[in-house]
Amino acid sequence: MTKIIVIYTSMTGNTALLAEEIIKGLEQMNVEVTVKEAFDSIPTDLLDYDGFLIGTYTWEGDIPDEFMDFFEELDHINLLEKKAAIFGSGDSYYRSTFGAAIKLFSERIKDIGADILLPNLIVDVYPDEGELLKCRDYGRKFAELIISS
């Protein structure tokens, strides 16, 4: 069975809502889903799965504290041929840093060999119903791409 892990952090609950909907989409594709909070995760966790999704918010234009150790330790593993996608929430009020942590994760993950299967999913602050459906589709599409590869 295809195994996927979702690792995320959420300060206000917005990124958690995105993760919940993405997980629903994954589960609709009958894949085995593991969910972990950033504080409870280490990069080597990613090696045991066919694919992974990282969900984060941006804090002052950077990776939030909950994910900083994980992010810095990524340089010590090889994610060659691992399948990934990055999602999260941001606040467009901070135009120059909107979704910066999502972009930083995506770049780092690519640099260490993972294949980013889908464009980054960034939702502005609180997701509306349409965005929640988009998240569910994102999870489904991610699973489809892994299953078909």
PyMOL commands that set and color helices and strands:
alter all, ss='L'
color gray80, all
select helices_A, chain A and resi 14-28+38-40+43-48+65-76+95-97+100-111+129-148
alter helices_A, ss='H'
color red, helices_A
select strands_A, chain A and resi 3-8+32-37+51-57+83-90+115-116+121-124
alter strands_A, ss='S'
color yellow, strands_A
deselect
rebuild
show_as cartoon
